[in-house]
Amino acid sequence: MLGVVAQISVKPGTEAQFEELANQLVQASRQEEGCLEYGLWRTEVVGQYAFVERYKDAGAVEAHKKSEHYRQIGRAMGAFMEGTPSVIRLTAV
């Protein structure tokens, strides 16, 4: 099992628009065959979010990154993001 935590900061005042798009990505990603968990979380800092993801295996992670919804919605979310996301990749022990 593999996990991903992607931390994202958004531009002030764009939180609602970001959340709307991000939740579309959550819903579509949860339908992927190898996706075990996919959620959007707000941190205690306004404008900072984390996607928490779990996948069956590396193939499922790759399929997610190549999916049309990931590419389209991810591109649209970029308009609201501030800086580059921080991504932590995890392997279950």
N, C-alpha and C positions, 0 to 999 in steps of 0.2 A: 504494500500500500504506500502511496506517495501523497504528500501534502504540499500545499502552496499557501503562503500568506503574502498577499500583495498590499502594501500600504500606499495610499494615494492621498495627496493634498489637492484640494480644489480652490479655485479663485474665490475670494470673498463675495458673497451675494449670489453664488451660482449653485449652492448646495441642493436646492429643490430640483433644479434641472438635472444635475448630476445624478441624484438619487433616482429620478424617474428612469433615466437611461440605464443606470446600473442595475436597477431591479428588473428591467427587461432582459439584461444579460443573465442575471441570476435565474430567472424563470426558464430561459432557453437552455442554459447550461445544465440545469437539473434534469433535463430530458435526455442528455447524452448517455449512451449505454454504459460507459465506464466511470461516470461521475457518481461518487458516493455521497458527497456533500458539497454545497456551493452556497455561500451566504455572504451578505454585505453587512458590515458592522460599522457603527460610528464609534470613534474613540472619544475620550473625554475632552479632546481639543476640537473646537469648532472648525469644521472644514477638513478634518482628517478622517479617513475611512480605511477599512481593511476588508479585503476579500479573503475569506477563509475557505479553502478548497481541499477536498480529498478525492483521490482517484484510485481505481483498481490497480493500475500499473502504468508504466511509462507510455505505452501505446495510447492509453486513454488521455494522458496529458497532451500528447502530440495531436491527437484527434481534436481535442478542445481548441488548441492553438490554431489549427487549420480550419476550424468550422467557420461557416459564413457569418453566423451571428456574432462570433467573437471578433471577427475582422470588421464587420460593419458597425456594430455597437461600440466596440473599442475605439474605432476611429472617431465616432461622434462624441464619445466621452472626452477625448483628447482636448476638445475645445474648452472644457471646463477645468482641466487639470492644471496644477501649478507645479512645475518641475517634473522630474522623472520618477515614476513609481519605484519603490523599494520592494524587491521580490526575494522572499526566503523560500527555498525548496527544502522539503523535509522527507525523510525516509523513516518509516515505522521500524521500531526495534522490538 
